[in-house]
Amino acid sequence: MTPVDLLKKADSIGKLYVYEKVGRLNGNVLSVVNVENRTLDFHVHENSDELFYVIEGSFELETDEGLIPVSEGQFIIVPKGTRHRPVVKALSKFLMIELDGTLNKENSGDLYEE
């Protein structure tokens, strides 16, 4: 058991759009990613929920109902089966929690690296 400093982990990645795994929890993968000026395609995760926690910065989550702003220190859970896409303008750093195998090149805008 070792404490994880999410901001330090995100700062150490050095590249945008690269998901770095920082932990596992009950079949879920915790990843950090740095994103700037990026809007992914709409997509759906049919079998699992997805959590976005904003470590630093902010973004908007777009769904069929509109845009939902999410600020630093906040998180949002996207229920399975929900059509969505993140809209990121300024540099933002995220923790994402999702069922192992959920995030992949077919449903993440081709941004995932092991």
C-alpha positions as CSV (number, residue, x, y, z in Angstrom):
1,M,0.0,0.0,0.0
2,T,1.5,3.3,-1.1
3,P,-0.2,6.7,-1.3
4,V,-0.6,8.1,-4.8
5,D,-0.3,11.8,-5.5
6,L,-2.5,12.3,-8.6
7,L,-1.2,15.7,-9.6
8,K,2.4,14.5,-9.5
9,K,1.4,11.4,-11.5
10,A,-0.3,13.5,-14.1
11,D,2.6,16.0,-14.2
12,S,5.0,13.2,-14.8
13,I,3.4,11.8,-17.9
14,G,5.0,14.4,-20.2
15,K,2.6,14.0,-23.1
16,L,-1.0,14.8,-23.8
17,Y,-3.6,12.2,-24.4
18,V,-1.7,9.3,-22.9
19,Y,-3.6,7.3,-20.2
20,E,-1.3,6.1,-17.4
21,K,-2.6,3.4,-15.2
22,V,-2.1,4.4,-11.5
23,G,-4.1,1.7,-9.8
24,R,-6.7,-1.1,-9.8
25,L,-9.7,-1.4,-7.6
26,N,-12.2,-4.3,-7.6
27,G,-11.9,-4.9,-11.4
28,N,-11.7,-1.2,-12.2
29,V,-8.7,0.6,-13.7
30,L,-7.7,4.1,-12.4
31,S,-5.8,6.1,-15.0
32,V,-4.6,9.7,-15.2
33,V,-4.5,11.7,-18.4
34,N,-3.6,15.2,-19.5
35,V,-5.9,16.7,-22.2
36,E,-5.9,20.0,-24.0
37,N,-8.0,21.4,-26.9
38,R,-9.7,18.0,-27.6
39,T,-13.2,16.9,-28.3
40,L,-13.7,13.1,-28.6
41,D,-16.3,11.5,-30.8
42,F,-19.6,10.6,-29.2
43,H,-19.4,7.1,-27.8
44,V,-21.2,4.7,-25.4
45,H,-19.9,2.2,-22.9
46,E,-22.6,-0.4,-22.9
47,N,-21.4,-2.5,-20.0
48,S,-20.0,-0.1,-17.4
49,D,-20.1,3.3,-15.8
50,E,-17.2,5.7,-16.2
51,L,-16.0,8.3,-13.7
52,F,-14.1,11.5,-14.6
53,Y,-12.4,13.3,-11.7
54,V,-10.8,16.7,-12.5
55,I,-7.5,16.9,-10.8
56,E,-6.7,20.3,-12.4
57,G,-8.5,22.4,-14.9
58,S,-12.1,21.8,-16.1
59,F,-14.1,20.4,-19.0
60,E,-17.6,19.9,-20.3
61,L,-19.2,16.5,-20.7
62,E,-21.6,16.6,-23.6
63,T,-24.5,14.2,-23.7
64,D,-27.7,14.1,-25.7
65,E,-29.2,16.5,-23.0
66,G,-26.5,19.1,-23.5
67,L,-23.2,20.3,-21.9
68,I,-22.4,19.6,-18.2
69,P,-19.5,21.7,-16.8
70,V,-17.1,19.9,-14.5
71,S,-14.6,21.9,-12.5
72,E,-11.4,21.2,-10.7
73,G,-12.0,19.0,-7.6
74,Q,-15.3,17.7,-9.0
75,F,-16.1,14.3,-10.5
76,I,-18.9,13.1,-12.7
77,I,-20.1,9.6,-13.3
78,V,-21.4,8.6,-16.8
79,P,-23.9,5.8,-16.4
80,K,-23.4,2.8,-18.7
81,G,-25.4,3.1,-21.9
82,T,-25.1,7.0,-22.0
83,R,-24.0,8.6,-25.2
84,H,-21.3,11.1,-24.3
85,R,-18.1,12.9,-25.2
86,P,-15.6,15.0,-23.2
87,V,-15.1,18.5,-24.5
88,V,-11.8,20.0,-23.2
89,K,-10.5,23.4,-24.2
90,A,-7.7,24.4,-21.8
91,L,-5.1,22.0,-20.3
92,S,-6.9,19.7,-17.8
93,K,-5.7,16.7,-15.8
94,F,-8.1,13.9,-15.0
95,L,-8.4,10.7,-13.0
96,M,-10.6,8.2,-14.8
97,I,-12.1,5.1,-13.1
98,E,-13.6,2.5,-15.3
99,L,-14.1,-1.3,-15.6
100,D,-11.0,-3.0,-16.8
101,G,-11.2,-3.2,-20.6
102,T,-13.7,-0.4,-21.1
103,L,-11.3,2.3,-22.5
104,N,-9.8,1.2,-25.8
105,K,-8.9,2.7,-29.1
106,E,-12.3,1.9,-30.5
107,N,-14.2,4.0,-27.9
108,S,-11.7,6.6,-26.7
109,G,-10.7,8.6,-29.8
110,D,-7.6,6.4,-30.3
111,L,-5.8,7.9,-27.2
112,Y,-5.1,4.8,-25.1
113,E,-1.6,3.5,-24.4
114,E,-0.7,0.6,-22.2
